[in-house]
Amino acid sequence: MPGHEDFEYEEIPMEEGIEIMNDHLERILPSIESWYTINNTDFYFNFKTVATVESGLYTMIYNEGNGFGISKLNYKSDEFFHLPSLPHNQIIGDLKIFWDNIERFRTYNLTPKRGIILYGDPGCGKTSLIHLLVDELKKYNGISIYFDNPFNWVELAKLVRKVEKERPLLCIIEDLDLVIDKFGEEVFLNFLDGLNSIDNVVYVATTNNLDRIPDRIKDRPSRFDKKYKIEKPNSDDRRLYFESILTDEDKKLYDIDKLVKDTDKYTMAHLKETFISLYILKNDYTDTIKRLKKSKIADERIGFDLSED
């Protein structure tokens, strides 16, 4: 064929080719429901289409066959606690004011967007707080998306906004300092500047090391408007945690007052491990407390661990 001399095609026996085609058709036939076209001339078979996705937490995906997309992440919201000292009520209150005043931004020709940073020691509950925000956004029929590759963040957000024109978006960026270390400060700044063109979006970032975030990112209002420190649970938090999670039978095993006192300076991750060790695995009380006081336990992440690369 003229113009294609450099291409080499693998010869496949006709019978084998027919068998491969039949297997392919058998797999996809139950899912074919419609046509799609790019130019109104060529038409291709299409899988099931949906006009919108349900509110929830998603991660970005890409493959050569389908391009960009989002994949739903499952989590159990009842595992996260509204602890008294956590600033979740303040954060949710601030975001509610934002979501309730989108049209006022537009009245003044401003792009409705906000950015917040959650910072604090590992294991204090930053990821848990994000899940609480995801649940709150469901009340506004919003979509929360975890991003792990800054080179594609803006492109994906623009595609989502093309389909979901009015729904609130929550953009989640875990371990912001590690993202900047891995991909570079300029790449991340380009992402933030690109978001200026996307309407009705809140991006929330987490970090264990606020001092490692460059000032022009963390201290510029047009990029991150507010920062919230997530502290270790205080005594009221710890008491609420244990009283909420323990059964009546569990509460007979150890004195709650002593347990609250002995877990001073524990993170949320430490409290969870204390519960598992004492009440599920039935380990020795003194050994458990001693072991956990020496251990370092981080938050369970939503996505990938950038520190491993």
C-alpha atoms as one frame of an Amber mdcrd trajectory, in Angstrom:
protein
   0.000   0.000   0.000   1.526   3.369  -1.021   2.807   5.376   1.906   2.770
   2.374   4.271   5.984   0.607   3.251   7.518   1.032   6.725   4.735  -0.830
   8.548   4.975  -4.543   9.231   1.818  -6.526   9.839   1.754  -9.850  11.611
   0.129 -12.534   9.515  -2.718 -14.270  11.375  -4.326 -17.413   9.913  -7.882
 -16.675   8.770  -9.473 -19.253  11.071  -7.598 -17.875  14.080  -8.557 -14.312
  13.138 -12.223 -15.271  12.864 -12.084 -16.996  16.244 -10.484 -13.918  17.880
 -13.140 -11.658  16.342 -15.990 -13.942  17.456 -14.605 -14.083  21.007 -14.359
 -10.292  21.055 -17.911  -9.841  19.801 -19.223 -12.354  22.322 -17.624 -10.394
  25.160 -18.846  -6.958  24.128 -22.259  -7.805  22.638 -24.175  -7.700  25.982
 -22.803  -4.202  26.668 -23.476  -2.555  23.290 -26.397  -0.147  23.529 -25.896
   2.784  21.178 -23.796   4.496  18.482 -21.164   7.163  18.802 -19.651   9.452
  16.201 -17.050  12.183  16.076 -17.725  13.566  12.594 -21.358  12.583  11.866
 -20.068  10.422   8.997 -18.468   7.408  10.666 -20.518   5.622  13.320 -19.234
   3.078  15.831 -20.894   0.768  18.322 -20.964   2.190  21.800 -21.266   0.750
  25.286 -23.836   1.845  27.830 -23.862   5.606  28.273 -24.903   7.543  31.355
 -25.807  11.216  31.389 -24.278  11.739  34.810 -22.398   9.873  37.550 -23.637
   9.564  41.088 -22.207  11.755  43.799 -19.206  10.238  45.558 -15.434   9.769
  45.596 -13.527   8.945  42.401  -9.972   8.620  41.153  -8.657   9.581  37.728
  -7.980   6.790  35.206  -6.602   6.602  31.673  -6.183   3.915  29.050  -5.391
   4.059  25.346  -8.705   2.561  24.289 -11.002   4.942  26.204  -8.832   7.916
  27.157  -9.449   9.798  30.418 -12.100   8.760  32.894 -12.897   8.424  36.578
 -13.273   5.296  38.693 -15.386   5.140  41.834 -13.621   4.547  45.155 -15.509
   2.783  47.923 -15.136   3.700  51.578 -17.134   3.299  54.769 -18.124   6.702
  56.074 -19.220   5.255  59.422 -15.547   4.545  60.208 -14.851   8.285  60.557
 -15.642  10.203  63.709 -16.726  13.795  64.211 -14.314  14.375  67.090 -14.921
  17.556  69.131 -11.471  19.087  68.572 -11.282  18.470  64.821 -11.992  21.587
  62.730 -14.385  19.649  60.475 -17.386  21.763  61.511 -15.496  24.966  60.745
 -14.242  23.617  57.392 -17.661  22.282  56.403 -19.211  25.589  57.472 -16.744
  27.553  55.330 -17.379  25.321  52.311 -21.153  25.513  52.759 -20.915  29.300
  52.593 -18.886  28.947  49.392 -21.251  26.433  47.766 -24.297  28.489  48.736
 -22.867  31.637  47.130 -21.629  30.393  43.747 -23.930  32.763  41.881 -22.588
  35.758  43.797 -19.094  34.973  42.466 -20.496  34.939  38.943 -22.370  38.195
  39.520 -19.012  39.874  40.063 -17.363  37.978  37.160 -15.219  35.918  39.555
 -14.432  32.227  39.074 -15.962  30.300  42.005 -13.053  28.317  43.466 -11.439
  27.818  46.867  -8.361  26.022  48.127  -7.580  24.689  51.606  -4.648  22.854
  53.187  -5.001  20.308  56.002  -1.719  19.876  57.879  -0.514  18.044  60.963
   1.369  15.006  62.182   0.915  11.671  60.385  -2.041   9.646  61.638  -4.027
  12.569  63.095  -6.989  12.065  60.766  -6.455  14.280  57.719  -7.678  11.550
  55.366 -10.651  10.837  57.628 -11.571  14.501  57.541 -11.467  14.462  53.723
 -13.958  11.591  53.728 -16.250  13.681  55.930 -16.000  16.499  53.357 -16.818
  14.019  50.577 -19.946  12.991  52.480 -20.918  16.627  52.995 -20.497  17.368
  49.284 -22.970  14.590  48.479 -25.657  16.846  49.959 -24.871  19.253  47.111
 -24.774  16.420  44.521 -21.062  17.074  44.079 -18.219  14.926  42.758 -14.959
  14.399  44.645 -11.902  13.340  42.627  -8.544  12.163  43.947  -5.717  13.330
  41.682  -2.306  11.663  41.608  -0.723  13.006  38.392  -0.440  16.795  38.033
   0.293  16.556  34.308  -3.294  15.432  33.686  -5.196  17.156  36.504  -6.422
  20.180  34.590  -7.249  18.186  31.441  -9.376  15.740  33.408 -11.077  18.486
  35.402 -11.982  20.274  32.162 -13.444  17.057  30.741 -15.485  16.477  33.890
 -16.746  20.050  33.758 -17.661  19.596  30.071 -20.056  16.784  31.026 -21.020
  17.880  34.532 -21.519  21.561  33.835 -22.859  22.793  37.192 -22.045  20.202
  39.839 -19.587  21.137  42.617 -16.140  19.530  42.298 -13.799  18.636  45.159
 -10.222  18.104  43.994  -8.204  16.038  46.510  -4.397  16.245  46.606  -2.720
  14.075  49.249   0.821  14.722  50.503   1.209  18.039  48.725   4.868  18.379
  49.690   5.670  14.996  48.116   3.761  15.911  44.955   5.855  19.093  44.629
   9.093  17.162  45.338   8.286  14.529  42.720   6.877  16.624  39.882   8.335
  20.061  40.546   7.018  23.363  41.852   6.408  24.833  38.383   4.298  21.854
  37.323   2.105  22.256  40.378   1.810  26.023  39.894   0.722  25.420  36.292
  -1.977  23.119  37.660  -3.240  25.757  40.097  -3.228  28.428  37.391  -5.068
  26.053  35.042  -7.803  25.602  37.621  -8.553  29.306  37.319 -10.591  28.454
  34.239 -12.666  25.760  35.989 -15.872  26.803  37.675 -17.236  25.732  41.088
 -14.238  23.773  42.376 -12.652  23.346  45.793  -9.211  21.791  46.023  -8.134
  20.367  49.346  -4.533  19.339  49.940  -2.936  17.501  52.841   0.610  17.564
  54.152   2.537  16.316  57.146   5.139  19.060  56.599   3.656  22.506  56.021
   7.087  24.133  56.221   8.146  22.225  53.102   5.440  23.892  50.995   6.816
  26.955  49.145   5.419  30.277  50.368   4.129  31.255  46.938   1.878  28.193
  47.041   0.713  28.030  50.661   0.588  31.757  51.493  -1.052  33.177  48.369
  -4.834  33.583  48.872  -5.680  33.020  45.203  -4.134  29.549  45.472  -4.813
  28.247  48.975  -7.185  30.467  50.895  -7.094  28.781  54.312  -4.941  26.346
  56.266  -6.282  24.113  59.045  -4.055  22.319  61.548  -5.216  18.816  62.476
  -4.096  18.113  66.039  -3.782  14.833  67.896  -7.041  13.844  69.638  -7.449
  15.366  73.087  -8.955  13.547  76.074 -12.547  14.386  75.056 -11.850  13.074
  71.547 -10.348   9.848  72.858 -13.222   9.266  75.254 -15.785   9.827  72.509
 -13.898   7.487  70.187 -13.787   4.599  72.657 -17.320   5.095  73.947 -18.619
   5.161  70.359 -16.816   2.087  69.112 -16.903  -0.212  72.164 -19.802  -2.529
  72.936 -21.221  -2.875  76.437 -19.247  -6.092  76.843 -16.046  -4.394  75.642
 -16.441  -1.652  78.247 -16.272  -4.227  81.037 -12.732  -5.291  80.037 -10.814
  -2.104  80.892 -11.469   1.120  82.754 -12.293   3.806  80.199 -10.812   6.611
  82.315  -7.490   4.777  82.498  -7.588   3.980  78.779  -8.187   7.645  77.920
  -5.313   8.711  80.182  -2.896   6.040  78.906  -3.509   6.979  75.272  -2.470
  10.615  75.752  -0.691  12.015  72.658  -1.966   9.125  70.518  -2.975   9.901
  66.945  -6.242   8.652  65.435  -4.294   5.860  63.773  -2.871   4.852  67.170
  -6.355   4.822  68.730  -7.642   2.551  65.978  -4.721   0.161  66.499  -5.305
   0.256  70.273  -8.888  -0.866  69.737  -7.858  -3.664  67.357  -5.055  -4.886
  69.617  -7.027  -4.860  72.881 -10.580  -5.711  71.893 -10.246  -7.796  68.737
  -6.898  -9.544  69.083  -7.113  -9.611  72.909  -3.474  -8.642  73.393  -2.053
  -7.723  76.785  -3.008  -4.188  77.901   0.410  -3.082  79.207   2.291  -4.486
  76.206  -0.125  -2.824  73.781   0.158   0.633  75.361   3.945   0.379  75.600
   4.308  -0.810  71.987   2.066   1.881  70.524   3.768   4.697  72.419   6.936
   3.794  70.489   5.328   3.256  67.096   4.753   5.643  64.215   1.463   5.078
  62.409   0.365   7.232  59.501  -3.042   7.985  58.007  -4.518   5.466  55.628
  -4.209   7.166  52.248  -6.898   7.522  49.613  -4.486   6.877  46.752  -0.877
   5.939  46.060   2.153   6.434  48.288   4.361   8.927  46.490   7.142   8.477
  49.030   7.906   5.039  47.647   9.096   6.373  44.270
